[in-house]
Amino acid sequence: MKPRKPKNPEPIRWWSRPAPAVLAAVATVLAFLPSTASAAGVASQKSLLDLYRDGGPIMHLIALCSVAVVALGSYCAIMFRKGKLMPPNVVAHLNNLISQRDLPSAYQFCQSNPGPLTHALSAALTKANFERDMFNKSAMENSIADDCFREETKMMVVVNYLNTFAVLAPMIGLLGTVAGMITSFSALTAGKAEATDLAKGIGEALIATGGGLLLAIPSMFLYFFFRGMLTTNMADVHKTLSHMLDLFTGEAHGIPSQPVYEAEAPTE
């Protein structure tokens, strides 16, 4: 009779017998939690105003830059939105005048309603010529393209200021960091090696660095956001003006074949 084979022993699971290193790591974390909680309780007693004061004089400069970023963001949100660049009532009225080829009325309406769209259209209307092929449409298109590019460049200058603050903010925070470290090393030089003497300068350095980053991150986001919004809206302005030229030349549908406004015949 053959002897029975011994059964394979049950494999040892790593979770059934934790290694000593794992136990030591867990014990270390549990021992560290009370001290972390007490430190968080001490830090929570400070308000934002206290942190602002602990950041040193450089925090005043960061605060001024923050006010400027908020003002620039509000300006861009109001002035560069689509409803401001090309108001629907203005576009509808100009489409009606251009489709009827009433150039004097369209030009006067553009002058009385200044804006990127009306400025580019009024400059293009001065190049209209009923004696030329397609009423001199090529020259009008070139004029609109140049004016749209010029207006977008002028408005992009304001948006670029947001990028300027986004780049300068970390540098300002770094300046506060250097000032805080100088304070700490000055305490060491004076023979003050206590933790409280060094904590003031180190805290000032960290708060200034955090303030600079807290300003730089929203500034960079606003820069990319408003740059994309301005580029998109100006592309829509150019498309709207191109449609007006199609209405003027009769290439769009539903346009009267005979112009309402024609050049006056020379008197004999």
C-alpha positions as CSV (number, residue, x, y, z in Angstrom):
1,M,0.0,0.0,0.0
2,K,1.5,3.4,-1.1
3,P,2.0,5.9,1.6
4,R,-0.1,9.1,1.4
5,K,1.6,12.2,0.2
6,P,1.7,14.9,2.9
7,K,-0.6,17.8,2.2
8,N,1.0,21.0,1.1
9,P,1.2,23.4,4.0
10,E,-1.1,26.4,3.9
11,P,0.9,29.4,2.4
12,I,1.7,32.1,4.8
13,R,-0.2,35.3,3.9
14,W,1.6,38.6,4.4
15,W,-1.4,40.1,6.0
16,S,-1.8,37.3,8.5
17,R,1.8,37.9,9.9
18,P,2.8,41.5,9.3
19,A,6.4,42.1,9.1
20,P,8.2,43.9,11.9
21,A,9.0,46.8,9.6
22,V,5.3,47.3,8.8
23,L,4.4,47.2,12.5
24,A,7.1,49.8,13.2
25,A,5.8,52.1,10.5
26,V,2.3,51.9,11.8
27,A,3.4,52.6,15.3
28,T,5.4,55.6,14.1
29,V,2.4,57.1,12.2
30,L,0.1,56.6,15.2
31,A,2.7,58.2,17.5
32,F,3.0,61.2,15.1
33,L,-0.7,61.8,14.8
34,P,-1.2,63.4,18.3
35,S,1.6,65.9,17.7
36,T,0.3,66.7,14.3
37,A,-3.2,67.4,15.6
38,S,-1.8,69.6,18.4
39,A,0.3,71.5,15.9
40,A,-2.8,72.0,13.6
41,G,-4.7,73.2,16.6
42,V,-2.0,75.8,17.3
43,A,-1.9,76.9,13.7
44,S,-5.7,77.1,13.5
45,Q,-5.7,79.8,16.1
46,K,-4.1,82.3,13.7
47,S,-6.4,84.3,11.4
48,L,-5.6,85.3,7.8
49,L,-4.8,88.8,9.1
50,D,-2.2,87.3,11.5
51,L,-0.6,85.4,8.7
52,Y,-0.6,88.5,6.6
53,R,1.3,90.4,9.4
54,D,3.7,87.5,9.9
55,G,4.6,87.6,6.2
56,G,6.5,90.8,6.6
57,P,6.5,94.1,4.6
58,I,6.6,92.2,1.3
59,M,2.9,91.1,1.8
60,H,1.9,94.7,1.2
61,L,3.3,94.6,-2.3
62,I,1.6,91.2,-2.9
63,A,-1.7,92.7,-1.7
64,L,-1.4,95.7,-4.1
65,C,-0.7,93.3,-7.0
66,S,-3.7,91.2,-6.0
67,V,-5.9,94.3,-6.2
68,A,-4.5,95.1,-9.7
69,V,-5.2,91.5,-10.9
70,V,-8.8,91.7,-9.7
71,A,-9.3,95.0,-11.4
72,L,-7.8,93.7,-14.7
73,G,-9.9,90.5,-14.5
74,S,-13.1,92.5,-14.0
75,Y,-12.2,94.8,-16.9
76,C,-11.5,91.9,-19.3
77,A,-14.7,90.1,-18.2
78,I,-16.8,93.2,-19.0
79,M,-15.1,94.7,-22.1
80,F,-14.0,91.5,-24.0
81,R,-17.2,89.5,-23.9
82,K,-19.0,88.9,-27.2
83,G,-22.0,91.0,-26.3
84,K,-19.7,94.0,-25.8
85,L,-17.6,93.5,-28.9
86,M,-20.6,93.0,-31.2
87,P,-23.9,93.9,-29.7
88,P,-26.8,91.9,-31.3
89,N,-28.9,95.0,-32.0
90,V,-26.0,96.8,-33.7
91,V,-25.3,93.7,-35.8
92,A,-28.9,93.3,-36.8
93,H,-29.3,97.0,-37.8
94,L,-26.1,97.0,-39.8
95,N,-27.1,93.9,-41.6
96,N,-30.3,95.6,-42.6
97,L,-28.5,98.7,-43.8
98,I,-25.7,96.8,-45.6
99,S,-28.2,94.5,-47.4
100,Q,-30.0,97.6,-48.7
101,R,-26.6,99.1,-49.6
102,D,-27.4,102.3,-47.7
103,L,-23.8,103.2,-47.1
104,P,-24.2,106.7,-45.7
105,S,-26.6,105.5,-43.1
106,A,-24.4,102.6,-42.2
107,Y,-21.4,104.8,-41.9
108,Q,-23.2,107.3,-39.7
109,F,-24.5,104.5,-37.5
110,C,-20.9,103.1,-37.1
111,Q,-19.6,106.5,-36.1
112,S,-22.4,106.9,-33.5
113,N,-21.7,103.4,-32.0
114,P,-18.0,103.0,-31.6
115,G,-16.5,99.6,-31.1
116,P,-14.2,97.1,-32.8
117,L,-16.8,95.9,-35.2
118,T,-18.2,99.3,-36.2
119,H,-14.7,100.8,-36.4
120,A,-13.5,98.1,-38.9
121,L,-16.7,98.3,-40.9
122,S,-16.6,102.1,-41.2
123,A,-13.1,102.0,-42.5
124,A,-14.1,99.3,-45.0
125,L,-17.1,101.3,-46.2
126,T,-14.9,104.2,-47.3
127,K,-13.3,101.8,-49.8
128,A,-16.6,100.7,-51.4
129,N,-16.9,101.6,-55.1
130,F,-19.9,100.7,-57.2
131,E,-17.9,101.1,-60.4
132,R,-15.4,98.4,-59.4
133,D,-15.9,94.7,-59.8
134,M,-17.8,93.3,-56.7
135,F,-17.9,96.8,-55.4
136,N,-14.2,96.7,-54.6
137,K,-14.7,93.8,-52.1
138,S,-11.1,92.7,-52.0
139,A,-9.9,96.1,-50.8
140,M,-12.7,96.1,-48.2
141,E,-11.7,92.6,-47.0
142,N,-8.1,93.7,-46.6
143,S,-9.2,96.7,-44.6
144,I,-11.3,94.6,-42.3
145,A,-8.5,92.1,-41.7
146,D,-6.0,94.9,-40.9
147,D,-8.4,96.7,-38.5
148,C,-9.4,93.5,-36.7
149,F,-5.8,92.6,-36.2
150,R,-5.0,96.1,-34.9
151,E,-7.9,96.1,-32.5
152,E,-7.1,92.6,-31.2
153,T,-3.5,93.7,-30.6
154,K,-4.5,96.7,-28.6
155,M,-6.9,94.7,-26.4
156,M,-4.3,91.9,-26.0
157,V,-2.0,94.5,-24.2
158,V,-4.5,94.5,-21.3
159,V,-4.6,90.7,-21.1
160,N,-0.8,90.6,-21.2
161,Y,-0.7,92.5,-17.9
162,L,-2.2,89.4,-16.2
163,N,0.7,87.4,-17.5
164,T,3.1,90.0,-16.2
165,F,1.6,89.7,-12.7
166,A,1.7,85.9,-13.0
167,V,5.4,86.0,-13.7
168,L,6.3,88.7,-11.1
169,A,4.3,87.2,-8.2
170,P,6.7,84.2,-7.5
171,M,9.6,86.6,-7.7
172,I,8.0,88.9,-5.2
173,G,7.4,85.9,-2.9
174,L,11.0,84.8,-3.4
175,L,12.1,88.3,-2.3
176,G,10.1,87.8,0.9
177,T,11.7,84.4,1.3
178,V,15.2,85.9,1.1
179,A,14.2,88.6,3.6
180,G,12.9,86.0,6.1
181,M,16.0,83.9,5.8
182,I,18.1,87.0,6.4
183,T,16.1,87.6,9.6
184,S,16.8,84.0,10.8
185,F,20.5,84.1,10.1
186,S,20.7,87.5,11.8
187,A,19.3,85.9,14.9
188,L,21.9,83.1,14.7
189,T,24.7,85.7,14.2
190,A,23.5,87.5,17.3
191,G,23.8,84.3,19.3
192,K,20.1,83.5,19.5
193,A,19.8,79.8,18.8
194,E,16.4,79.3,20.3
195,A,13.6,77.8,18.1
196,T,11.4,80.8,18.7
197,D,14.1,83.2,17.5
198,L,14.5,81.3,14.2
199,A,10.8,80.5,13.7
200,K,9.9,84.2,13.0
201,G,12.2,84.5,10.0
202,I,11.4,81.0,8.6
203,G,7.7,81.7,9.0
204,E,8.0,85.0,7.2
205,A,9.9,83.3,4.4
206,L,7.2,80.6,3.9
207,I,4.3,82.9,4.2
208,A,5.8,85.3,1.6
209,T,6.4,82.4,-0.8
210,G,2.9,81.1,-0.3
211,G,1.4,84.6,-0.9
212,G,3.4,84.9,-4.2
213,L,2.1,81.5,-5.4
214,L,-1.4,82.3,-4.3
215,L,-1.3,85.4,-6.6
216,A,0.5,83.8,-9.5
217,I,-1.8,80.8,-10.0
218,P,-5.1,82.7,-10.5
219,S,-3.3,85.3,-12.6
220,M,-1.9,82.7,-15.0
221,F,-5.4,81.1,-15.2
222,L,-7.0,84.4,-15.9
223,Y,-4.4,85.2,-18.6
224,F,-5.0,82.0,-20.6
225,F,-8.8,82.3,-20.1
226,F,-9.2,85.9,-21.3
227,R,-6.6,85.4,-24.1
228,G,-8.6,82.5,-25.5
229,M,-11.9,84.4,-25.0
230,L,-10.6,87.5,-26.8
231,T,-9.2,85.4,-29.7
232,T,-12.4,83.5,-30.2
233,N,-14.6,86.6,-30.0
234,M,-12.5,88.6,-32.4
235,A,-12.6,85.7,-34.8
236,D,-16.4,85.9,-34.6
237,V,-16.2,89.6,-35.2
238,H,-14.2,89.0,-38.4
239,K,-16.7,86.4,-39.5
240,T,-19.6,88.7,-38.9
241,L,-18.0,91.5,-40.9
242,S,-17.3,89.0,-43.8
243,H,-21.0,88.1,-43.8
244,M,-21.8,91.8,-44.0
245,L,-19.6,92.1,-47.1
246,D,-21.4,89.2,-48.6
247,L,-24.7,91.0,-48.0
248,F,-23.2,94.1,-49.6
249,T,-22.1,92.4,-52.7
250,G,-25.2,90.2,-53.1
251,E,-23.4,86.9,-52.5
252,A,-25.7,86.1,-49.6
253,H,-29.3,85.0,-50.1
254,G,-32.3,87.3,-49.9
255,I,-30.5,90.4,-51.1
256,P,-32.1,93.0,-53.5
257,S,-30.5,93.0,-56.9
258,Q,-30.5,96.8,-57.2
259,P,-28.6,99.0,-54.7
260,V,-30.6,101.7,-52.9
261,Y,-27.7,104.0,-52.8
262,E,-25.9,104.8,-56.1
263,A,-23.4,107.4,-57.1
264,E,-25.0,110.6,-58.3
265,A,-24.9,111.2,-62.0
266,P,-22.7,114.2,-63.1
267,T,-24.7,117.3,-63.9
268,E,-24.3,118.9,-67.2
